[in-house]
């Protein structure tokens, strides 16, 4: 997501608003956590590589010739890819016969380009586009920048997913991405079920995901989306935009601790010391280098 840039934007917002990005109140109830087994951690790895692969040029993901990232999921059968890596993040869609799921993956921020950075810092909340998200209450509001870039790829992604489901007689879709790509993937996880048969099931596995929407959005996701969002150690991006700005994470956090343990954090924005809010109480205690990983040995990027 380009956390140094978002740090700057968030810090300016804090200064002008006269509010500090402080830790949660000490009296806030501590929520429960549980440690993932070795097998549970290993089950994430194919999706971790798919999230990393989204940083590769669409010409290579369409032919599945992107090197180590593509080789990590050798049975994958690409259907479509797109994006320019600037105004519209790279994306690809295909089918994994080993996992028996259609895969949709979105690229994170390329900090060498201005448009993704502007996307990240456009934190005004607005209701979801009624055409893309029919029937969703106007009380559900999301980050304008994330929604804008998701809207640009949404029609092509939907068409590609429909093709993949039909071509492979599939009925399951998994959405993934890292950073900005994670935010887009979560919005896709709300968008796609509104346009596909009810017999299709969905799962979202994201990495280093920033907060995407307000409390109503987080509640909608909890009710309608099967989500795991994995955060690495002191990565500061998942605590942005701040809760003091009205943003909230849905449930499903999995936090990698400093000791490399994987912990499932119950509830929304779990405040336990073993989860992201406890590990990174404010942006100044974050470690930018943790944003790219490693996630069980995998670093994000092509």
Order of alpha helices (4+ residues) and beta strands (2+ residues): alpha-beta-alpha-alpha-alpha-alpha-beta-beta-beta-alpha-beta-beta-alpha-beta-alpha-beta-alpha-beta-beta-beta-alpha
